[in-house]
Every structure is written in C-alpha cells, then in structure tokens.
Amino acid sequence: MIHFSAIRRRIVEPAWAAWSASPLLKYWHDLERTQHLSPDEIHQRQMSKLAGIVRYAYENNAYYRQRFDEVQIDPRGLRYPDDIDRIPLLTKTDIRQHRDLLISNGYEKRGLMEARTGGSTGKSVYVYFTEDCSEWRNACARRHDRWSGWEVGEPKAYVWGNPKYPTGLKNRLKTFLLSPVLYLDTMAITKGSVRKFARDWRKVGPTLLFGHAHSLYVLAKAVMEHGIDEIKPRAIISSSMTLLPHERILIERAFGLKVFDRYGCEEVGLIASECEVHEGLHINADNLYVEYLNADGCRSTSGQYGKLIVTDLTNRAMPFIRYQIEDMAVPHDGACPCGRTLPLMKEVSGRIADFLVRRDGARVAGISLIENTLTRYPGIEQMQIVQHDLDRMTLN
C-alpha cells in the first residue's frame, strides 16, 4: 500500500498551508525545536506565557476581573510561579454558570469554534476558542503523535464515539489530500462492524491506531476472538481514560505493539503524552502550565498523587486559568532518557469508564453514551448508568 505520505508532507501540505494561510506548519516546526530546549528555557517561556495570560484575563475578561478583585489580586504585581496559588481555582461549575462572562472582550461566540464536553465525570461544559488556537493545538498533537512512529501525511484510524467526519467540501478535500482517516464507531462494536473496519483498513492503510482506552481493548478482544489479522497499525495511542493493566496487555498482544498513553481533555487539548521510552508522560509545556495539589491545597511533591490543575497559556478567547480537571496525577522530577526536556508526569489516575452490553451482544462505550445524551440535551448536569443485566439498568 502506497500512502504517498512523503508527497503529502513535502508538497501537498505546504501548498495547502500557503493557499489557506494556515499557521499549522509554522507552529509545528517551532514545537519540534522547543521540545529540546534546556529545562530552564522551557520554564522561563512558561512563566512568561503564564504572566501574559493572567494579565490579559484581568484586563480583558469580565469573569477574571471580578474574581481577582474579590480576592484583592492585581496580576501585574504577582511573581511566578510562587504567587500563582493566590489565584482562585476555576471549576466546571464556574464554567457552566458563567459561560458568557468567560468570553473575553473583543470576541463573540458566533465567531468562535465551539466544543461541548461530557467526559467520564458526567459534567458537560462548553468551550470556545479561535481557529488559530485550534491550529496551535493540532500542531501540539502532531508533535506528540510523531513520537509513536507515525509520520505526517500517513492515514490514521480512530476508535471513537460520535466520529467527527469532515463536513463541507473544503474540509473533506483537506482530509483526503492531507491525511485520510478511518473510524470505528464505539456506539456499536460488533463482529460485523469490526470486520468492516478491517476491510476498510486494507483500503485506506492507516499506520496509527488512535482511540479511547477501553474501546481499543474491546477492538483487540474482537480481533483475537474472530481471528482478524488485516488490522496492522505501526503505532497505537490510547487516550481519554485510564488504560487498565490487563487491557494494556491484551491490546499489545493482539497487535504486537506497545501502547503509547495520551492524556488530554476537550477544554485545553493535549496535556501529556508518552514517548518511545514509556517512562512517564511528557507535559505539553508549550501550551500548558500544570500544578498538582494535595488534600491541603499545597503542591504535591515528586511521586505523590495530587489534584491536577492546568492553565491554558494560549486560549485568550475563553481563558482557562488554574482549571481543576477533577483528575489525579503524579508529578515526576526526573529527566527522560529520550533526550526531550519537556517536564514529566509519572502517571494519571481518573477517567475510568466501562462498556455496556446490548441484547445482541454489541458493546457500547460508556463515554459514547454520555456524548449522545449528556452533551445533547440541555438541563442534564451529571449522570450515571448502572447495568445490572442485559434487560435492566438504572439511570441516575
């Protein structure tokens, strides 16, 4: 199978970027360089961006101006990172209750890109950002995708609920020319759907298999149970939820590859990714500042679990400053043998979701159920589904 990836990468994409005035390539090339800066340079760049986004929010965002004034903080006099804990945390409840107030001056919702997330916490929030911010996030993801062995221009396969197929002629053409995609919808993982996915795999020829952790596990089980051998990725990235040890073992056995862990969220994009060494996750420090807080609200030390707090350093349309994701993570102070100097996160705990089983035996990802209910119907704030047997479940 000829992917024409080199042609896409060297000719088609630069031509597309010039025609569409996309900043993606510039951002990506810069990010390839910054992952090898000295730790001090990375930290200094972070602190400069951190001071900038906090100052911008105070001067241009009604929500943050009000919050900072309430606690009598003038960001222009703060020292970073020592004084950052004086800034109040941002919660999902805050975002839902003050969504419009969180849009900065000079931006209007109708002119911004919108995302709505449910996630395993079952709490839906709206997120707004500019197209330029979206391209920046795409560039960050591309840098980390390449660590797995995937290369720009090669097709990707997604195991995902609510597949985001390209809409409109421009987006469909862009996907076809730059990076063809293949989807397996986790709303109905059956023997038939997996076999069709395998047939389509032979036609498209993806090199990267990307998906929800548990969705990858169910796919791997189906591949082994039904003797399907057409699905042959060169790299596998697991995202969105915690991959349990027995699931990792089965996935790696089914495909003969080590899984790369990926951690992120709709609100701020990619947070951290494993490299080829698999000894922790490199934080996307070009885009985020990450804190870990223990039960007392103090900073956790290396090797200790803490509540994860993130600050988006680039989204000025709807700033996320000291955002409490509601996950736990473990910081790590060591250096990675891979040579990249981006700070490390030892592990993440949280976002564990299950599958439900239909009467016909098909398995449905819990995260997909949330996406098709919680994120579609206004008024639902949080939900839980408990399946007792094939014919009985409780919806809380």
Phi, psi and omega per residue, in radians:
M1 nan 2.132 3.104
I2 -1.654 2.068 -3.101
H3 -1.532 -0.270 -3.065
F4 0.978 0.496 -3.082
S5 -1.110 -0.651 -3.130
A6 -1.151 -0.661 3.117
I7 -1.168 -0.761 3.104
R8 -1.049 -0.775 -3.028
R9 -1.233 -0.738 -2.981
R10 -1.631 -0.425 -3.043
I11 -2.104 -0.980 -3.009
V12 -1.165 -0.832 -3.075
E13 -1.158 -0.793 3.079
P14 -1.025 -0.661 3.113
A15 -1.158 -0.716 3.130
W16 -1.131 -0.751 -3.128
A17 -1.077 -0.699 3.130
A18 -1.182 -0.711 -3.119
W19 -1.196 -0.706 -3.072
S20 -1.635 -0.047 -3.097
A21 1.014 0.619 3.137
S22 -1.391 2.371 3.111
P23 -1.516 0.054 -3.018
L24 -0.945 -0.855 -3.079
L25 -1.111 -0.730 3.108
K26 -1.078 -0.804 3.129
Y27 -1.048 -0.805 -3.106
W28 -1.087 -0.795 -3.135
H29 -1.091 -0.679 3.083
D30 -1.112 -0.719 -3.112
L31 -1.189 -0.562 3.072
E32 -1.093 -0.528 3.124
R33 -1.403 -0.767 -2.990
T34 -1.223 -0.337 3.126
Q35 -1.207 -0.171 3.138
H36 -2.000 0.168 3.058
L37 -1.164 2.872 3.092
S38 -1.182 2.666 3.099
P39 -0.935 -0.652 3.125
D40 -1.132 -0.726 3.125
E41 -1.127 -0.736 3.121
I42 -1.074 -0.769 -3.136
H43 -1.121 -0.760 -3.135
Q44 -1.106 -0.698 3.095
R45 -1.114 -0.726 3.094
Q46 -1.050 -0.834 -3.090
M47 -1.131 -0.621 3.101
S48 -1.144 -0.771 3.115
K49 -1.180 -0.665 3.140
L50 -1.089 -0.847 3.109
A51 -1.060 -0.666 -3.119
G52 -1.149 -0.782 -3.093
I53 -1.245 -0.616 3.117
V54 -1.184 -0.777 3.126
R55 -1.121 -0.733 3.132
Y56 -1.076 -0.785 -3.123
A57 -1.071 -0.702 -3.135
Y58 -1.127 -0.652 -3.049
E59 -1.529 -0.337 -2.988
N60 -2.293 0.074 -3.070
N61 -2.269 2.126 -3.039
A62 -1.115 -0.658 -3.111
Y63 -1.116 -0.878 -3.088
Y64 -1.230 -0.591 3.092
R65 -1.053 -0.763 3.139
Q66 -1.148 -0.781 -3.120
R67 -1.142 -0.754 -3.126
F68 -1.150 -0.688 3.120
D69 -1.165 -0.616 3.132
E70 -1.065 -0.656 -3.121
V71 -1.745 0.176 3.062
Q72 1.009 0.951 3.105
I73 -2.041 2.292 2.953
D74 -1.936 1.850 -3.066
P75 -0.974 -0.413 -3.125
R76 -1.185 -0.257 3.130
G77 -1.882 0.129 -3.111
L78 -1.449 2.631 3.023
R79 -1.874 2.400 -3.080
Y80 -2.019 2.388 0.072
P81 -1.610 0.070 -2.971
D82 -1.016 -0.666 -3.037
D83 -1.694 0.066 -3.033
I84 -1.141 -0.464 -3.126
D85 -1.231 -0.104 3.040
R86 -1.360 -0.304 -3.140
I87 -1.429 2.252 -3.122
P88 -1.070 2.612 3.098
L89 -1.271 2.626 3.046
L90 -1.813 2.206 -3.107
T91 -1.953 2.932 3.081
K92 -1.078 -0.652 3.102
T93 -1.086 -0.739 3.097
D94 -1.008 -0.752 -3.090
I95 -1.156 -0.751 -3.131
R96 -1.172 -0.670 -3.078
Q97 -1.388 -0.447 -3.044
H98 -2.204 0.621 -3.041
R99 -0.971 -0.867 -3.098
D100 -1.197 -0.621 -3.132
L101 -1.180 -0.409 -3.121
L102 -1.393 -0.166 3.075
I103 -1.384 2.171 -3.055
S104 -1.229 2.744 3.084
N105 -1.007 2.441 3.119
G106 1.628 -0.102 3.109
Y107 -2.075 2.560 3.040
E108 -2.204 2.479 -3.060
K109 -0.984 -0.677 -3.082
R110 -1.175 -0.291 3.105
G111 -1.731 0.091 -3.099
L112 -1.950 2.771 2.991
M113 -1.358 2.520 -3.066
E114 -2.172 2.443 3.016
A115 -2.336 2.513 3.087
R116 -2.197 2.237 -3.014
T117 -2.112 2.504 3.038
G118 -1.843 -1.102 3.124
G119 1.281 3.011 -3.066
S120 -1.229 -0.278 3.091
T121 -1.301 -0.284 3.135
G122 1.323 0.287 -3.136
K123 -2.011 2.026 -3.054
S124 -1.555 2.382 3.059
V125 -2.387 2.661 3.032
Y126 -1.613 2.534 3.092
V127 -2.303 2.392 3.126
Y128 -2.196 2.469 3.135
F129 -2.770 2.851 -3.124
T130 -1.441 2.872 3.078
E131 -1.115 -0.611 3.109
D132 -1.115 -0.724 3.090
C133 -1.101 -0.668 3.100
S134 -1.096 -0.736 3.119
E135 -1.148 -0.620 3.074
W136 -1.095 -0.779 3.109
R137 -1.118 -0.673 3.107
N138 -1.103 -0.663 3.118
A139 -1.155 -0.698 3.082
C140 -1.067 -0.801 -3.141
A141 -1.096 -0.678 -3.141
R142 -1.081 -0.787 3.124
R143 -0.973 -0.798 -3.079
H144 -1.315 -0.564 3.071
D145 -1.037 -0.676 -3.079
R146 -1.162 -0.392 3.100
W147 -1.103 -0.436 -3.088
S148 -1.364 -0.267 -3.064
G149 1.959 -0.224 3.042
W150 -1.201 2.569 3.104
E151 -2.136 2.644 -3.128
V152 -0.968 2.330 3.125
G153 1.719 -0.282 3.130
E154 -1.430 2.508 3.127
P155 -1.105 2.683 3.095
K156 -2.146 2.673 3.043
A157 -2.112 2.356 -3.104
Y158 -2.060 2.321 2.989
V159 -1.839 1.772 -2.846
W160 -2.644 2.589 2.998
G161 -1.516 2.541 -3.089
N162 0.926 1.101 -3.124
P163 -0.923 2.403 -3.128
K164 -1.655 1.346 3.104
Y165 -1.176 2.492 3.130
P166 -1.093 2.405 3.118
T167 -2.025 2.606 -3.134
G168 1.455 2.631 -3.082
L169 -1.066 -0.752 -3.090
K170 -1.093 -0.805 -3.112
N171 -1.207 -0.665 3.091
R172 -1.131 -0.721 3.116
L173 -1.149 -0.725 3.118
K174 -1.046 -0.795 3.133
T175 -1.103 -0.774 -3.126
F176 -1.086 -0.756 -3.056
L177 -1.362 -0.651 -2.971
L178 -1.699 -0.760 -3.076
S179 -2.843 1.557 3.125
P180 -0.986 2.542 -3.114
V181 -2.202 2.681 3.111
L182 -2.299 2.423 -3.089
Y183 -2.150 2.514 2.865
L184 -2.071 2.006 -3.067
D185 -1.355 2.119 -3.103
T186 -1.339 0.014 3.065
M187 -1.256 -0.291 3.116
A188 -2.743 1.512 3.117
I189 -1.621 1.786 -3.121
T190 -2.129 2.995 3.076
K191 -1.028 -0.747 -3.126
G192 -1.141 -0.740 -3.112
S193 -1.196 -0.599 3.114
V194 -1.232 -0.684 3.110
R195 -1.140 -0.685 3.081
K196 -1.138 -0.704 3.082
F197 -1.013 -0.695 3.134
A198 -1.173 -0.701 3.108
R199 -1.132 -0.754 3.121
D200 -1.150 -0.558 3.117
W201 -1.020 -0.733 -3.118
R202 -1.117 -0.559 -3.123
K203 -1.359 -0.758 -3.045
V204 -1.481 -0.661 3.119
G205 1.212 0.869 3.123
P206 -1.142 2.661 3.037
T207 -1.899 -0.323 -3.134
L208 -2.051 2.240 3.029
L209 -1.856 2.079 -3.023
F210 -2.208 2.343 3.120
G211 -3.031 3.023 2.979
H212 -0.981 2.474 -3.088
A213 -0.926 -0.920 -3.062
H214 -1.280 -0.471 3.065
S215 -1.156 -0.718 3.069
L216 -1.071 -0.660 3.123
Y217 -1.111 -0.810 3.139
V218 -1.139 -0.684 3.072
L219 -1.077 -0.779 3.140
A220 -1.073 -0.718 3.103
K221 -1.073 -0.769 3.138
A222 -1.125 -0.699 3.118
V223 -1.046 -0.747 -3.118
M224 -1.309 -0.710 -3.108
E225 -1.155 -0.623 -3.039
H226 -1.841 0.107 3.074
G227 1.115 0.645 -3.136
I228 -1.513 2.129 -3.075
D229 -2.143 0.172 3.127
E230 -1.375 -0.358 -3.089
I231 -1.482 1.804 -3.033
K232 -2.285 1.373 3.113
P233 -1.289 2.791 3.015
R234 -1.688 -0.253 3.139
A235 -2.691 2.626 3.117
I236 -2.319 2.235 3.080
I237 -2.083 2.207 3.129
S238 -1.834 2.287 -3.053
S239 -2.441 3.083 2.957
S240 1.376 -0.477 -3.122
M241 -2.719 2.947 -3.093
T242 -1.287 2.261 3.077
L243 -1.535 2.078 -3.110
L244 -1.310 2.666 -3.047
P245 -0.957 -0.790 -3.106
H246 -1.192 -0.497 3.087
E247 -1.222 -0.732 3.114
R248 -1.044 -0.788 -3.120
I249 -1.037 -0.793 -3.102
L250 -1.174 -0.733 3.123
I251 -1.062 -0.803 -3.105
E252 -1.185 -0.557 3.089
R253 -1.244 -0.711 -3.095
A254 -1.145 -0.668 -3.051
F255 -1.908 -0.104 3.111
G256 1.190 0.510 -3.112
L257 -2.407 2.656 3.000
K258 -1.385 2.465 3.137
V259 -1.508 2.395 3.042
F260 -1.678 2.172 3.107
D261 -1.399 2.458 3.113
R262 -2.321 2.383 3.138
Y263 -2.251 2.248 3.120
G264 -2.925 -3.094 3.090
C265 -2.702 2.795 -3.102
E266 -1.070 -0.576 -3.030
E267 -1.141 -0.722 -3.067
V268 -2.191 0.008 3.136
G269 1.445 -2.649 -3.092
L270 -1.153 2.253 3.141
I271 -1.792 -0.858 -3.108
A272 -2.752 2.625 -3.124
S273 -2.466 2.628 3.002
E274 -1.332 2.591 2.967
C275 -1.779 -2.985 -3.075
E276 -1.203 -0.225 3.135
V277 -1.404 -0.498 3.118
H278 1.052 0.760 3.106
E279 -2.168 0.837 -3.108
G280 2.104 3.005 -3.118
L281 -1.942 2.266 3.084
H282 -1.346 2.219 3.136
I283 -1.314 2.448 3.103
N284 -1.349 1.231 -2.979
A285 -1.200 -0.309 3.084
D286 -1.199 -0.423 -3.070
N287 -1.983 -0.308 -2.998
L288 -2.401 2.646 2.895
Y289 -2.010 2.212 -3.005
V290 -1.987 2.356 3.044
E291 -2.153 2.715 3.060
Y292 -2.220 2.115 -3.097
L293 -2.024 2.354 3.092
N294 -1.451 -3.056 -3.052
A295 -1.067 -0.446 -3.138
D296 -1.526 -0.008 -3.117
G297 1.490 0.059 3.104
C298 -1.585 2.862 -3.095
R299 -1.277 2.302 3.093
S300 -1.283 2.612 3.116
T301 -1.649 2.977 -3.115
S302 -0.963 2.277 3.109
G303 1.585 -0.098 -3.122
Q304 -1.896 2.405 3.081
Y305 -1.137 2.514 3.062
G306 -2.620 2.754 3.047
K307 -1.172 2.331 -3.074
L308 -1.475 2.213 3.119
I309 -2.164 2.214 -3.098
V310 -2.199 2.567 3.023
T311 -2.115 2.130 3.085
D312 -1.365 2.123 -3.038
L313 -1.540 -0.063 -3.027
T314 -2.183 -0.416 -3.083
N315 -1.404 1.690 -3.133
R316 -1.564 -0.355 3.135
A317 -1.131 -0.692 3.103
M318 -2.475 1.464 -3.033
P319 -1.101 2.417 3.013
F320 -2.012 1.709 -3.082
I321 -1.953 2.109 -3.092
R322 0.947 0.971 -3.106
Y323 -1.466 2.206 3.139
Q324 -1.573 1.870 -3.039
I325 -1.293 -0.421 -3.084
E326 1.411 0.487 2.976
D327 -2.059 2.838 3.067
M328 -1.947 2.547 3.132
A329 -2.600 2.882 -3.112
V330 -2.087 2.086 3.097
P331 -1.292 2.782 3.140
H332 -2.492 2.205 -3.054
D333 -1.591 -0.168 -3.051
G334 -1.282 2.950 3.084
A335 -1.690 2.587 -3.125
C336 -1.561 2.388 3.120
P337 -1.097 -0.253 -3.119
C338 -1.196 -0.327 3.138
G339 1.690 -0.221 3.080
R340 -1.295 2.489 -3.021
T341 -1.816 0.082 3.051
L342 -1.069 2.389 -3.084
P343 -1.033 2.733 -3.044
L344 -1.873 2.546 2.956
M345 -2.005 2.186 -3.047
K346 -1.185 -0.834 -3.140
E347 -2.875 2.875 3.128
V348 -2.150 2.461 3.075
S349 -2.189 2.176 -3.128
G350 2.488 3.080 3.118
R351 0.993 0.772 3.089
I352 -1.616 2.058 -3.120
A353 -2.126 2.732 -3.122
D354 -2.004 3.030 3.039
F355 -1.845 2.603 2.978
L356 -1.853 2.717 -3.089
V357 -1.969 2.267 3.099
R358 -1.469 2.965 -3.139
R359 -1.094 -0.563 -3.127
D360 -1.443 0.092 3.100
G361 1.625 -0.211 3.119
A362 -1.161 2.524 3.128
R363 -1.817 2.417 -3.100
V364 -2.084 2.213 -3.131
A365 -1.172 2.321 3.122
G366 -1.022 -0.661 -3.140
I367 -1.117 -0.571 3.130
S368 -1.247 -0.642 3.075
L369 -1.077 -0.728 3.119
I370 -1.087 -0.751 -3.114
E371 -1.133 -0.500 -3.101
N372 -1.643 0.014 3.102
T373 -2.224 -1.156 -3.058
L374 -1.000 -0.726 -3.062
T375 -1.520 -0.012 -3.116
R376 -1.892 -0.456 -3.024
Y377 -1.997 2.005 3.133
P378 -1.054 2.541 3.074
G379 1.803 -0.337 3.092
I380 -1.551 2.065 -3.086
E381 -1.679 -0.686 -3.103
Q382 -2.685 2.549 -3.102
M383 -2.584 2.762 3.083
Q384 -2.497 2.354 3.105
I385 -2.032 2.193 3.117
V386 -2.078 2.054 3.102
Q387 -1.689 2.062 -3.127
H388 -1.516 -0.708 3.037
D389 -2.770 -3.019 -3.054
L390 -1.065 -0.491 -3.039
D391 -1.872 0.032 -3.008
R392 -2.507 2.208 3.035
M393 -2.525 2.745 3.135
T394 -1.987 2.295 3.085
L395 -1.918 1.998 3.099
N396 -1.771 nan nan
